[in-house]
Amino acid sequence: MAITLKELLDAGGERLSLELVCGEKYLTRTIEENAINRPGLALTGFFQYFALRRLQIFGLAEFTYLKSLEPEEREARLRPIFEKTVPGIIVARNRNPPPELRALAEEYQTPLLRTTMITSHFINECTVLIEELSAPRGRIAGTMLNIKGIGVLLQGKAGIGKSETALSLIERGSSLVSDDVTDVIRNSHGRIVAFANDLTRFHMEIRGVGIVHVPSLFGMGAIQQETELDMVIRLHLYQPEDEAERDGKLAEIDVLDLRIPFYDLPVSPGRDMANLVETTALNHKLKVLGHDAAKELDEKVIGRFLKKAEK
């Protein structure tokens, strides 16, 4: 998903120490590629592999080279870059853009920005930010927890006990990421990252108690800004037909076009749901590591029958 320069400036202006020099009217230009380009070779006239869909950054090397040229030559070197309709140009190290650079930016309606950061640091930070802003994202119902390093989303109908179960898990050492509503984003590594929105972060609603601020009650170790989503557990009221399926069969659910492991846990009086959720999470982690208890038991039972049959 492409983002505009305005979105980048609004979201990361302070983080990237960005200042708009000129071109405020043209901040609607889109950044179609996440990487940042240094137009060193382009300044010499070589455009065969020029990345025109990327933001262009002029670092110390580019700036020093331009400064060594006469004004007419400087303009001649810069103009072909603007003719490619690049999304925008950024000058690093808080340098004052040469008059020719500013004039061409105005002529070609190209936003010109400046940052106090050194070139390499800016490229790293800006690339990460663009990836964050352009990544697929969404919002799903559920309470998100980190249970001993496993990202678990608890789902279920209102009143089923998600928040109460989460509260018990927090008391057992788990960390709360979000309650009731969880924002998700798919990162560049093909993983779903879950986090809370700014308004409700670190708060929980407990029926009969009201809104509580988790870090005030349980300390900073009881919260976490974000976590990768490893599995989804849905709590539902126990039904007699649940007896037909007792082996915790693994299913999958779609989240931002990725398949995430999904488990159904029946809720009934007397069941310690916090303990069951934690056990389900740890057991799933064992399966991921190649240790499947149900499969191993099946193999043992079959092996025992085969030995008896041979006798």
C-alpha positions in Angstrom: 0.0 0.0 0.0 1.5 3.3 -1.1 1.6 6.2 1.3 1.8 10.0 0.7 4.5 12.3 1.8 2.0 14.0 4.1 1.3 10.8 5.9 5.0 10.2 6.4 5.5 13.8 7.6 2.5 13.6 10.0 3.4 10.3 11.4 7.2 10.6 11.6 8.1 14.3 11.3 9.4 14.4 14.9 10.8 10.9 14.8 12.8 11.6 11.7 13.6 15.3 12.6 12.0 16.4 9.3 11.4 20.0 8.2 9.5 21.0 5.1 11.5 23.4 3.1 9.1 23.9 0.2 6.3 22.1 -1.7 3.6 21.9 1.0 0.9 21.9 -1.8 2.5 18.8 -3.3 2.7 16.5 -0.3 0.0 14.3 -1.8 2.7 12.6 -3.9 2.9 8.9 -3.1 5.9 6.9 -2.1 5.5 3.6 -4.1 8.6 1.8 -2.8 9.7 1.4 0.8 13.5 1.8 0.3 15.3 5.2 0.2 17.5 6.1 -2.8 20.8 8.0 -2.8 21.1 9.6 -6.3 24.8 9.6 -6.5 25.2 8.0 -9.9 22.2 9.9 -11.2 24.1 13.2 -10.6 26.8 12.0 -13.0 24.2 11.2 -15.7 23.8 7.5 -15.2 20.1 6.6 -15.0 19.9 3.0 -16.1 19.0 1.7 -12.6 17.6 4.9 -11.1 14.9 4.2 -8.5 12.5 7.0 -9.4 9.6 5.6 -7.2 11.6 6.1 -4.0 12.3 9.0 -1.8 15.7 10.6 -2.8 18.1 11.6 -0.1 21.1 13.9 -0.6 23.8 13.0 1.9 27.2 14.4 2.6 28.7 12.9 -0.6 26.0 14.2 -2.9 26.0 17.6 -1.2 29.8 17.9 -1.4 29.7 16.9 -5.1 27.0 19.5 -5.9 28.9 22.2 -4.0 32.0 21.5 -6.2 30.1 22.4 -9.4 29.3 25.8 -10.9 25.7 26.9 -10.6 24.9 26.2 -14.2 26.4 22.8 -14.1 24.7 22.1 -10.8 21.3 22.8 -12.3 22.1 20.7 -15.3 23.0 17.7 -13.1 19.9 18.1 -10.9 17.2 18.7 -13.6 17.1 15.2 -15.0 16.3 13.9 -11.5 13.3 16.2 -11.2 12.2 15.2 -14.7 11.7 11.6 -13.4 9.0 12.9 -11.1 10.4 11.5 -7.9 8.1 11.5 -4.8 10.3 14.0 -2.9 13.8 15.0 -2.0 15.4 15.1 1.5 18.6 16.9 2.4 20.4 15.2 5.4 22.6 16.7 8.2 20.4 19.9 8.3 22.3 21.3 5.3 20.8 24.3 3.5 19.6 23.2 0.0 21.5 24.9 -2.9 19.4 27.6 -4.6 19.2 25.5 -7.7 17.8 22.6 -5.8 15.1 24.7 -4.2 14.2 26.4 -7.5 13.9 23.1 -9.4 11.7 21.7 -6.5 9.4 24.7 -7.0 9.4 24.4 -10.8 8.6 20.6 -10.8 6.3 20.8 -7.8 8.4 18.4 -5.9 8.4 18.5 -2.0 11.8 19.4 -0.6 12.5 18.4 3.0 15.4 18.6 5.4 16.5 16.4 8.3 19.0 16.9 11.1 19.9 13.2 11.0 23.0 11.8 9.3 22.2 10.0 6.1 22.6 6.3 7.2 20.5 6.8 10.4 17.8 8.6 8.4 17.6 5.8 5.8 17.3 3.1 8.4 14.6 5.0 10.4 12.7 6.2 7.5 12.6 2.8 5.8 11.2 1.2 9.0 8.6 3.9 9.3 7.5 3.6 5.6 7.1 -0.1 6.1 5.0 0.4 9.2 2.7 2.9 7.5 2.4 1.0 4.2 1.9 -2.5 5.8 -1.6 -4.1 5.6 -3.4 -3.4 8.9 -6.8 -4.0 10.5 -8.7 -4.2 13.8 -10.1 -7.4 15.3 -12.2 -8.2 18.3 -10.4 -9.9 21.2 -8.0 -9.5 24.1 -4.4 -9.8 23.3 -1.8 -11.2 25.7 1.8 -12.4 25.7 1.8 -15.7 27.6 5.4 -16.7 28.3 6.6 -15.4 24.9 3.5 -16.6 23.0 1.2 -14.1 21.4 -2.4 -15.2 22.2 -5.6 -13.5 21.1 -8.6 -14.4 23.2 -12.0 -14.2 21.4 -15.5 -15.0 22.4 -19.0 -13.4 22.9 -19.5 -10.6 25.3 -19.7 -11.9 28.9 -18.0 -15.2 28.2 -15.1 -14.2 30.5 -12.3 -13.0 28.2 -11.2 -10.1 30.4 -11.5 -12.2 33.6 -9.4 -14.9 32.1 -6.9 -12.3 30.9 -6.8 -10.9 34.4 -6.0 -14.3 35.9 -3.2 -14.8 33.3 -1.7 -11.4 34.2 -1.6 -12.5 37.8 0.3 -15.6 36.7 2.9 -13.5 34.9 1.5 -12.9 31.4 1.5 -9.4 29.9 -1.5 -7.5 28.5 -1.2 -5.9 25.1 -4.9 -4.9 24.5 -8.3 -5.5 25.9 -11.4 -6.2 23.9 -10.2 -4.6 20.6 -6.8 -5.3 19.0 -5.1 -3.5 16.1 -3.0 -5.7 13.9 -0.4 -5.1 11.2 1.4 -7.5 8.9 5.1 -6.7 9.0 7.8 -7.1 6.3 8.7 -10.5 7.7 5.3 -11.9 7.0 4.2 -11.9 10.7 1.1 -10.4 12.3 2.0 -7.8 15.0 -0.8 -6.9 17.5 -1.0 -3.8 19.6 -3.6 -1.6 21.3 -4.9 1.8 20.1 -3.7 4.8 21.9 -7.0 5.6 23.6 -7.5 2.3 25.4 -3.9 1.1 25.8 -3.2 -0.7 29.2 -6.8 -0.4 30.3 -9.2 -3.3 31.0 -12.9 -3.5 31.6 -13.9 -6.0 34.3 -17.6 -6.6 34.7 -18.8 -5.5 38.1 -15.5 -3.6 38.7 -15.3 -1.2 35.8 -12.2 0.2 34.0 -8.9 -0.6 35.6 -5.4 0.6 34.7 -3.3 -2.6 34.6 0.2 -1.2 35.2 -1.0 0.8 38.2 -2.4 -2.4 39.8 0.1 -5.0 38.7 3.3 -3.1 37.7 5.0 -2.4 34.4 5.8 -6.0 33.9 2.1 -6.8 33.4 1.9 -4.8 30.1 3.5 -4.9 26.7 3.4 -2.4 23.8 3.0 -5.0 21.1 3.6 -8.7 20.4 3.5 -11.1 17.4 0.2 -13.0 17.0 1.0 -16.7 17.3 -2.5 -18.1 17.9 -6.1 -17.4 18.4 -8.2 -19.0 21.2 -12.0 -18.7 21.1 -13.9 -19.2 24.3 -17.5 -20.5 24.0 -20.1 -22.0 26.3 -19.9 -25.7 26.7 -22.4 -27.7 24.6 -23.0 -31.5 24.8 -21.9 -31.9 21.3 -18.4 -30.7 22.4 -17.9 -34.3 23.7 -17.5 -35.4 20.1 -14.3 -33.5 19.8 -11.9 -33.7 22.7 -8.4 -33.8 21.2 -7.9 -30.1 20.7 -7.8 -30.4 17.0 -5.9 -27.5 15.3 -7.8 -25.2 12.9 -6.7 -22.0 11.3 -8.2 -18.5 11.0 -7.5 -15.8 8.4 -5.9 -12.6 9.7 -4.7 -10.1 7.0 -4.4 -12.9 4.5 -2.2 -15.0 6.8 -3.4 -18.3 8.3 -3.1 -18.2 12.1 -3.6 -21.3 14.4 -7.0 -21.3 16.0 -8.3 -23.3 19.0 -11.8 -23.6 20.5 -12.1 -23.9 24.3 -15.4 -24.6 25.9 -16.3 -22.7 29.1 -18.2 -24.3 31.9 -18.6 -23.9 35.7 -15.5 -25.1 37.6 -13.1 -24.9 34.6 -9.9 -22.9 35.3 -9.9 -21.1 32.0 -6.6 -19.2 32.7 -4.8 -22.5 33.3 -6.4 -24.0 30.2 -5.5 -21.1 28.0 -1.9 -21.1 29.2 -1.7 -24.9 28.7 -3.1 -24.6 25.2 -0.5 -21.9 24.3 2.4 -23.9 25.7 1.2 -27.1 24.1 1.0 -25.3 20.7 4.5 -24.0 21.2 5.7 -27.6 21.7 4.0 -28.6 18.5 5.7 -25.9 16.6 9.0 -27.2 18.0 8.1 -30.7 16.8 6.8 -32.2 20.0 3.2 -33.4 19.5 2.0 -35.2 22.6 -1.2 -36.6 20.9 0.8 -37.9 18.0 3.4 -39.5 20.2 0.7 -41.2 22.3 -0.9 -42.6 19.2 2.4 -44.0 18.0 3.0 -45.6 21.4 -0.5 -47.2 21.4 -0.1 -48.5 17.9 3.3 -49.8 18.6 2.0 -51.7 21.7 -0.8 -53.3 19.6 1.6 -54.3 16.9 3.9 -56.0 19.4 0.9 -57.9 20.9 -0.2 -58.9 17.4 3.3 -60.3 16.6 3.2 -62.5 19.7 
